Amino acid sequence: MKDLVQCTVSRDDFQRWLDWGNAPLTICTGEKAVTMLLKIEKKPVDYLYQTAVEADGSISWRNGLTFCGVHDIGKKTLYLSESLTTILTDGQAPFASKTIPSVVDEICGRINQCVEETIANDRNNLSVQEVTSWQAARELKEYLEDGAHREAIDWFFRGSEPDGQFHSGYTLGNLPEATFMAWLQNPEGLIQTEADQHIKINQEKFLLQFLKNDALVAEYQAIVQNTDSPLHRVKAISEAIKTSGAKTVTVTVQKNGEELSFRIGTTPLRGRYNSYSTSHIAAADRQEFERLFGRGTNYCAEDITRITYGKKTLYETPPIQAEDMAERIEMGGMQLG
């Protein structure tokens, strides 16, 4: 079973059928019969099945039964498949209404919460303190060499910061019958058992997450603190363009002592890469760009001094402080005076 959704009953006649009805129940939308429900007892619950209804409201021997829900008789709780939920919650007089989250979401959420409370964001609560398997070692090596930096850039451009916290990743691809029945009869016991098992078999995986978190936070902080990094200019340009809503802007660049202003579509300026293709520049301006800076030459964020939209300046190179300017002039061997 993919998943079940807990629902509350909205109509007394439907509740009476769930509690005491023996005959099949035909569900209608207006005057049209859309499906027929049957109950089969499997203590302490009833399993619900549905079958298609013919155009004249009858059933055919070609029809099959499809499992579509569970009614817990003692607790008076109802769990429906997504397909039946759609039918029963529709219309002006719905038979039921959804209760969020789904059973799979609820179980996974509570197991992950239990795991995270047990680990308490402390790697000392793990039984392993080093990565030993070759798969995990290779994954960590690749992440340290490149993955952490790339992910840190993603966080930087999203404008949010990685929390560096341990997060459990327990998931259920579907809802096994045994798991669901255990959940109905002893939810706390199921949560604890599954959480303990998840922790037991994922010790090295959890440690790997701690080590990756260390690398990611370090990379992110390095990017944020290095304000001279081109990434800061690329981000400032991208955010200025996105905020403006402009489709075409005028860009001024300076390269090799030459300056050129040209109109360009904003698509390449919305990205996060420090290299902008000239293919979006109008043909006449592109020819002048190639004459000044060379054929096949692109430009980068450091080359852009100003971006305007009409008479409005969207971006301008941050002014160089006097001390920084003096230092650069001195490093360049130039004299003031």
KOLRO-601577 format. One record per atom (N, C-alpha, C): residue in one letter; x, y, z. Coordinates in pm, whole numbers, plus 50000, padded with zeros to 5 digits. Layout:
N
AXYZ/...
***
This chain:
337
M500854988150000/M500005000050000/M500885012450000/K500625021949909/K501455033749901/K501345042050027/D500115045350067/D499925053450187/D498445053850221/L498135057650342/L496765059750386/L496695073550451/V495525079650439/V495295092750498/V494225091450605/Q494515096550724/Q493505096050830/Q492435106550800/C491185102450815/C490055111150785/C489065111250902/T488295121750909/T487185122251003/T485875121050925/V484935113850980/V483655111650913/V482795124250923/S482205128250810/S481425140650805/S479925138250807/R479485125850781/R478045123250770/R477655111650861/D476525113350929/D476055103151022/D475715090150951/D475135091050829/D474765078850760/D475995070550723/F477095077350691/F478325070350659/F478915064050785/Q478855071150898/Q479355065751024/Q478545053551066/R477215054151048/R476385042651083/R476745030650998/W477025032850871/W477415021550785/W478745015650830/L479685024350866/L480985019450913/L480825011351042/D479935015751128/D479785009051258/D478944996251250/W477864996451171/W476914985251177/W476514979651042/G476804986550935/G476334982150804/G476944969050760/N476134960650695/N476604947950642/N476584947650490/A475604954250431/A475474954350285/A476474964150224/P476814962350098/P477674971950030/P477034985850030/L477864996150024/L477405010050023/L477775016549890/T476785021649819/T477035028449692/T477245043249719/I478365048649671/I478685062749687/I478305070149560/C477495080649577/C477005088149461/C477505102549466/T477745107849348/T477995122149333/T476795127849261/G475975135249334/G474695139349280/G473825127049266/E473345124449145/E472545112449120/E473345101349056/K474645103849034/K475495094148965/K476265085549064/A476145072449053/A476915063249136/A478355062749086/V479325064649176/V480715065049134/V481535053049182/T481145047149295/T481865035349343/T481005028249447/M481365015849474/M480645008049575/M481665003049677/L481345004649806/L482235000749914/L481724988049982/L482694979650023/L482394967550099/L483324966850219/K482854960650326/K483664958850447/K483984944050466/I485224941450508/I485624927850545/I486314928750680/E485814921450777/E486344922350912/E487694915350924/K488634922150986/K489894916151027/K490234922551162/K489744916351268/K489834922251400/K491264926851431/P491374938951491/P490294947251549/P489794958051453/V489924955851323/V489524966151226/V488664959851117/D488074968451036/D487434964350911/D488274969550796/Y488524960750698/Y489184965150575/Y488094969650477/L488344980550409/L487404985750311/L487914982850170/Y487004978750086/Y487314976049946/Y486304983549860/Q486724987149740/Q485804993649649/Q485784986449514/T484674987849446/T484554982149313/T483844992249224/A484134991749096/A483545001249001/A482064998648986/V481345009248950/V479905008348927/V479635011348780/E478775003148719/E478425005348578/E477595017948561/A477395022048438/A476645034348409/A475235033848466/D474625021748471/D473255020448521/D473205018148672/G474385019548741/G474425017948885/G474635003848931/S474764994248840/S474964980248877/S476444976748876/I476754964548918/I478134959648910/I478184948048811/S479374944948767/S479554934348668/S480514923948722/W480404911648668/W481334901148713/W482744903948666/R482894913848579/R484254917748537/R484934926548639/N484164932148730/N484734941248828/N485554933748933/G486634940148975/G487444934549083/G487344943349207/L487834938249318/L487854945849443/L489234951849463/T489254964349507/T490504971349534/T490514975949679/F491574972149752/F491694976649890/F491784991849892/C491054998249981/C491035012949979/C490975019350117/G491005011650226/G490995018150355/G490825008750472/V490905014650592/V490775007250716/V489905015350812/H488985008550877/H488185014850982/H488495008051114/D489065015551207/D489345010351340/D488065011551422/I487415000251445/I486095000351507/I486145005751649/G487105001151729/G487165005351868/G487485020051885/K488445025051808/K488865039151820/K488055048451730/K487185042351646/K486385050051550/K487265059451466/T488355054151418/T489235061751328/T489185055651189/L489305064151089/L489165059950950/L490415063750872/Y490925054250795/Y492115056550712/Y491765052350570/L491985061450476/L491585058950338/L492755060450242/S492675052950131/S493645054750023/S493385068249958/E494395073449887/E494255086449823/E493105086649724/S492925075549649/S491865075149548/S490485076149611/L490265068849721/L488965069349786/L488785082449861/T489865087849917/T489785100749985/T489255111449891/T489755111249767/T489325121149668/T487815120349644/I487285108149641/I485845106249616/I485015110449738/L485445106349856/L484625108449975/L484705122550030/T485745130149997/T485865143850048/T485365154149947/D484825149449835/D484395158449728/D482895161549742/G482475172449678/G481055175449672/G480565184549784/Q479285188149776/Q478695197249874/Q478435190450008/A478225177350006/A477985169950131/A478995158550140/P480265161550165/P481305151150166/P481075140950277/F481475128750250/F481345118150348/F482415119050456/A483585125050422/A484695125750515/A485555137950482/S486455141350573/S487425152150550/S488805147150592/K489835152450526/K491195147950552/K491705152850687/T492565144750746/T493345148850862/T494815147450822/I495555158350829/I496955158450786/I497835156650908/P498955149650898/P499555144050778/P499055129950748/S499575124050641/S499245110250608/S499895101050710/V499515088450706/V500075078750801/V501575077350782/V502025076350656/V503465075050631/V504205087350682/D503665099350655/D504315111650703/D504365111950855/E503285107850918/E503225108051064/E504245098251124/I504265086051072/I505195076051125/I506635080451104/C506975084450982/C508355088550952/C508755100651034/G507855110251045/G508165122251122/G508475119251267/R507675110451327/R507875107351469/R509115098651491/I509415089751396/I510635081651408/I511865090551396/N511855099651299/N512985108751283/N513165117651405/Q512065122051463/Q512155129951585/Q512785122051698/C512385109451711/C512935100851816/C514425098451795/V514835095951670/V516245093751639/V517065106251671/E516575117851631/E517305130251653/E517415133551801/E516375130551878/E516445132752023/E517445123252088/T517555111152036/T518505101552092/T519945105452060/I520205109351936/I521565113451897/I521915126851958/A520925135751973/A521095148752039/A522195157251974/N522345155951843/N523345163751768/N524755162251826/D525045150851880/D526345148251942/D526915135351886/R527995136451810/R528595124451749/R529155114851853/N529365119651975/N529835110752081/N528775100552123/N527545102852079/N526485093252108/N526435081952005/L527375082251911/L527495071351814/L528495061051865/S528345048851819/S529265038151860/S530515037851773/V530525045551663/V531705046251576/V532215060551575/Q533525062151565/Q534135075451567/Q534995078051444/E534995068551350/E535715070651225/E535055062751113/V535225068050993/V534675061650875/V535615050450833/T535085038350817/T535945026850786/T535635020350652/S534365020550608/S534025014050482/S534575022050365/W534965015250258/W535555022250145/W534535031050075/Q533245026850075/Q532215035250012/Q532075048550084/A531995047850218/A531845060050296/A533095068750287/A534265062350287/A535525069850277/A535615077150143/R535215070350036/R535245076749904/R534245088149897/E533055086049953/E532025096449951/E532495108750027/L533145106350143/L533645117650222/L534765124950148/K535655117550084/K536765123550010/K536235132549898/E535275127449823/E534705135249712/E533975147649764/Y533335146249877/Y532605157649933/Y533585168449981/L534655164150045/L535645173750094/L536355180749978/E536585173549869/E537305179249755/E536455188949674/D535165186449665/D534355194649574/D532915196749623/G532305186349675/G530885187049709/G530545197749811/A531355198949916/A531065208750022/A531095222849966/H532075225649881/H532185239149823/H530975242249735/R530575232649652/R529415234849564/R528135236849645/E527955228749748/E526755229949830/E526755243049908/A527935247349954/A528035260050026/A527655271749934/I528045270949807/I527665281249711/I526155281549693/D525525269749688/D524065269149677/D523405276349795/W523875273449916/W523335280050034/W523555295150026/F524725299249983/F525075313449976/F524125320849881/F523865314949766/F522995321549668/F521525320749708/R521155310949789/R519765310449839/R519535320749948/G520615326050003/G520485335950108/G520165330050244/S520465317350261/S520235310750390/S521505303350432/E521535299650559/E522745293750617/E522495279250659/P523415270150627/P523255256250674/P523285255850826/D522385247750884/D522285247751030/D523325238951097/G523975230251021/G525015221851079/G524495211651178/Q523185209351178/Q522575200151274/Q522435186251213/F522415176351301/F522155162651257/F520665161051228/H520355154951114/H518975152451076/H518815137751037/S517845131051096/S517565117151062/S516835116650929/G517095106150852/G516485105050719/G515655092350701/Y514955088350805/Y514125076350795/Y512975078950698/T512765069650605/T511665070950509/T510975057450491/L509735058150448/L508975046350409/L508495048450266/G508915039650176/G508475040950037/G507015037350022/N506525028350105/N505105024850106/N504725021350250/L503495017250269/L503015014350403/L502704999450414/P503624991450469/P503354977150485/P502204974750583/E501454964250557/E500324960950643/E500764958850787/A501864951450805/A502324948550941/A502694961351015/T503324970750946/T503704983351009/T502464991251049/F501484991650959/F500274999150989/F499524993051107/M499404979851111/M498694973351221/M499434975451353/A500764975151349/A501544977851470/A501334992251516/W501215001351418/W500965015451449/W499605017351517/L498595010151469/L497265011251529/L497255005951673/Q497934994851695/Q497834988051823/Q498784993751929/N499994998351884/N500965003651981/N501885013651911/P501395025651885/P502195035251809/P503525038751875/E503525040552006/E504775044252074/E505795032852066/G505305020552077/G506215009152066/G506815008051927/L505985010251824/L506495009851686/L507545020551665/I507265032751710/I508215043751691/I509555040551755/Q509545035951878/Q510785033251949/Q511565021851884/T510835011251846/T511494999751784/T512155003551652/E511425010751568/E511975014851438/E513105024851455/A512985033951551/A514055043751575/A515325036651621/D515195027251714/D516365019851763/D517035012151649/Q516235006051563/Q516784998551451/Q517465007851351/H516865019151326/H517445028851232/H518795033851282/I518885036251411/I520155040651470/I521195029551462/K520785017451492/K521715006151497/K522395003651363/I521635004351253/I522195000551123/I522775012251046/N522735024351105/N523205036151030/N524265044051105/Q525025037451191/Q526025044451270/Q527045051951182/E527615045051085/E528635051351001/E528015062050911/K526805059550866/K526105069550784/K525865082350864/F525505080850991/F525285092551076/F526595100051099/L527685092651124/L528975099151142/L529375106751016/L529125100650902/L529435107250775/L528685120550764/Q527445120850811/Q526685133250807/Q527335143950895/F527795140051012/F528495149651100/F529725155351031/L530515146650968/L531745151150903/L531435160150783/K530385156950710/K529975165450598/K529485178950648/N528735178750758/N528265191350815/N529425200450853/D530475194450913/D531665202350949/D532245209150826/A532395201450719/A532995206850596/A532105217450533/L530805215150532/L529875224550470/L529855237850545/V529765237350676/V529735249750755/V531035257450736/A532175250350734/A533465257050715/A533535263650578/E533095256850475/E533105262450339/E532175274550330/Y531005273450390/Y530055284450384/Y530615296850454/Q531175294850573/Q531745306150646/Q532895312550570/A533685304350503/A534805309750424/A534285318450311/I533225314350246/I532645322250137/I532085335350190/V531345334750300/V530715346750356/V531775356850401/Q532825351950463/Q533835360950518/Q534785366550411/N534915359550299/N535805364350193/N535035373650100/T534855386050144/T534065395550066/T534745399649936/D536015396549920/D536695399249794/D536425388549689/S535775377749730/S535475366949636/S534525371849528/P534755368049401/P533835371849293/P532405367249319/L532235357049402/L530885352149430/L529985363049487/H530555372049567/H529755382649627/H529225392149520/R530075395249420/R529615403949312/R528595396749223/V528865384049195/V527925376349113/V526555376049180/K526545373649311/K525275373249384/K524595386849383/A525355397549405/A524775411049407/A524155414449272/I524835410549163/I524305413049029/I523035404949007/S523065392249042/S521905383549023/S520695388549099/E520885392449226/E519775397049307/E519235410349256/A520125419149209/A519685432049156/A518815430049032/I519205420748947/I518445418148824/I517095411948858/K517085401948946/K515835395248980/K514855404649047/T515365413449133/T514495422849204/T513875432949109/S514645436949008/S514175447348915/S513065442548824/G513075429648790/G512105424448695/G512405428248551/A513565434248527/A513925438848393/A514225427048301/K513875428448175/K514175418448074/K515435422147995/T515685435247981/T516865440247910/T517465451647991/V518785452048002/V519465462448078/V520685467248000/T521265478248047/T522515483247990/T523645480148087/V524645473248038/V525785469048119/V527025476848075/T527775481748172/T529055488448143/T530175479848198/V531135476648112/V532285468548155/V533575476148128/Q534575472848209/Q535925478048191/Q536895466448188/K537665465648079/K538675455148065/K539875461047992/N541055458148047/N542305462147981/N542335476947949/G541795485048042/G541825499548022/G540765504847928/E539925496247874/E538855500447783/E537505499047853/E536565507847813/E535215507447870/E534185506747759/L533125498747782/L532065497347682/L530735495147753/S529715502047704/S528355499947752/S527545493347642/F526715483647677/F525925476647577/F524635471647640/R523615469747557/R522345464247603/R522385448947592/I521755442647691/I521825428147696/I520575422647763/G520115410947721/G519055403847791/G519555399447926/T518685399048025/T519135396648164/T519335382048200/T518975372748112/T519055358448147/T520435354348200/P521555357448132/P522845352948185/P523235359648316/L522675371448345/L523025378648467/L522285373348590/R521325364448568/R520555358848679/R521205346548740/G522265341448677/G522895329048723/G523875331148835/R524675320948860/R525635321348969/R527055318348924/Y527305319148793/Y528645316348741/Y529335329348701/N530595330448736/N531355342748714/N531945343348574/S531105341148476/S531515342648336/S530245344548254/Y530175355748183/Y528985359148107/Y529285358747958/S528485351047886/S528665349847741/S528205362547671/T528835365447558/T528445377147478/T527295373947383/S526805361547384/S525785357647288/S524465365147308/H524255370647429/H523015377847455/H523135392847424/I524325397047379/I524515411147343/I524025413347200/A523395424747175/A522935427947040/A524115427646944/A523835423946818/A524895421446720/A525885433046706/A525355445446692/A526245456946674/A527145458946795/D526575457846915/D527375459347037/D528355447847053/R527955435947009/R528855424447021/R530085426246931/Q529885431946814/Q531015434546725/Q531985444446788/E531445454846852/E532305464746918/E533015458247038/F532315449547111/F532925442347223/F534125434147175/E533945426847065/E535025418547012/E536175427046959/R535855438746905/R536915447546856/R537785452546971/L537135456047083/L537875461547197/L538585450747279/F537885439447300/F538395429647396/F538845416447334/G538575414547205/G539015402347138/G537885392747110/R537955386046997/R536935376246959/R536975364147054/G535815359247091/G535725347747180/G535935350947326/T536055363947359/T536275368047497/T534935370247568/N534825364947686/N533655367547769/N533985378347871/Y533075381147960/Y533365390748068/Y532845384848198/C533345389848310/C532975384348440/C532475395448532/A532085391548653/A531495401148745/A532455412448779/E533755409348789/E534735419648821/E534845430148712/D534475426548589/D534555435848477/D533385445548474/I532275441948538/I531065450148533/I531165461448635/T531055473848587/T531105485348677/T529725491148705/R528775488948613/R527445494748633/R526425487148549/I525225485948604/I524075480448530/I522915489948551/T522305494348443/T521195503748453/T519985498348379/Y518815502848426/Y517545499348363/Y516805512448343/G516815517448220/G516325530948196/G517255540748266/K516705549248350/K517525558948425/K517885553848564/K517475541648595/K517705536148728/K518945527448731/T519815529848827/T521015521748844/T520665509648931/L520805497748874/L520495485448946/L521695480249024/Y522875482348967/Y524095477149029/Y525255486348993/E526145488349089/E527345496149064/E528475490149145/T529665489949087/T530815484349156/T530985491149290/P531135483549398/P531335489749529/P532565498749526/P532455511049583/P533605520149582/P534775514449660/I535975516649610/I537195512049679/I537565522349784/Q537755517749906/Q538135526650014/Q539505532749988/A539725544450049/A540965551850023/A542205543650058/E542145536550173/E543305528550213/E543555517350113/D542465510850066/D542615500249968/D543185505649838/M542735517549796/M543235523449673/M544715526549685/A545135532449799/A546545535749818/A547405523249815/E546875512349878/E547625499849881/E547775494149742/R546705494649661/R546765489249526/R547705497449439/I547685510949457/I548575519349379/I550035516449413/E550285514649544/E551655511649588/E552115498149534/M551195488249538/M551555475049488/M551785475649337/G551125484949270/G551295486049126/G552485494249085/G553195500049183/G554405507649150/G554095521649101/M552845526849129/M552475540049082/M552735550349191/Q552905563149151/Q553185574049243/Q551995583549248/L551675588549368/L550635598649383/L551285612249376/G550635622349318/G551175635849319/G550985642849190/
***
